[in-house]
Amino acid sequence: MASTPRRPVNPMEAAEALFKPARKQAAPAVERRSPPKVKEMVSIKLDSDVLEHFQNDGPGWQERINDALRAVVDAQKSE
């Protein structure tokens, strides 16, 4: 009667058996909506001349870009 040993005979197999990743159940994806009018950190690529235009007036250039984009969004909403 052939039975498998309780412990692996090969030490390499024994070591690998110890380090096999445990299976975890994936948590369900939850869509979290941000509150309205909250600014979010994003990464955006802009042409260097566009960036320079907004930065020429000094600090606050990110807010000026946001204001310019807001004006475009508001203009499209009113169409």
C-alpha contacts under 8 A as a table, 3 or more apart, distances in Angstrom:
res1	aa1	res2	aa2	distance
5	P	8	P	6.54
5	P	9	V	7.61
7	R	14	A	7.54
8	P	11	P	7.00
8	P	13	E	6.47
8	P	14	A	5.49
9	V	13	E	7.81
9	V	14	A	7.56
10	N	13	E	5.40
10	N	14	A	6.40
11	P	14	A	4.92
11	P	15	A	6.16
12	M	15	A	5.15
12	M	16	E	6.19
13	E	16	E	5.09
13	E	17	A	5.99
14	A	17	A	5.13
14	A	18	L	6.51
15	A	18	L	5.28
15	A	19	F	6.66
16	E	19	F	5.19
16	E	20	K	6.25
17	A	20	K	5.53
34	S	38	V	7.07
35	P	38	V	6.01
46	L	50	V	6.56
46	L	51	L	6.29
47	D	50	V	5.31
47	D	51	L	6.34
48	S	51	L	5.12
48	S	52	E	6.02
49	D	52	E	4.97
49	D	53	H	6.11
50	V	53	H	5.14
50	V	54	F	6.65
51	L	54	F	5.41
51	L	55	Q	6.14
52	E	55	Q	5.00
52	E	56	N	5.90
53	H	56	N	5.48
53	H	57	D	7.77
54	F	57	D	6.37
54	F	58	G	7.92
54	F	61	W	5.18
54	F	62	Q	7.79
54	F	64	R	6.80
54	F	65	I	6.89
55	Q	58	G	5.41
55	Q	59	P	7.14
55	Q	60	G	7.99
55	Q	61	W	5.24
57	D	61	W	7.20
58	G	61	W	6.59
60	G	63	E	5.33
60	G	64	R	6.39
61	W	64	R	4.95
61	W	65	I	6.24
62	Q	65	I	5.13
62	Q	66	N	6.23
63	E	66	N	4.90
63	E	67	D	6.07
64	R	67	D	4.96
64	R	68	A	6.16
65	I	68	A	5.10
65	I	69	L	6.21
66	N	69	L	5.14
66	N	70	R	5.98
67	D	70	R	4.93
67	D	71	A	6.18
68	A	71	A	5.17
68	A	72	V	6.55
69	L	72	V	5.13
69	L	73	V	6.30
70	R	73	V	5.06
70	R	74	D	6.08
71	A	74	D	5.15
71	A	75	A	6.06
72	V	75	A	5.11
72	V	76	Q	6.25
73	V	76	Q	5.21
73	V	77	K	6.25
74	D	77	K	5.05
74	D	78	S	6.34
75	A	78	S	5.31
75	A	79	E	6.61
76	Q	79	E	5.32
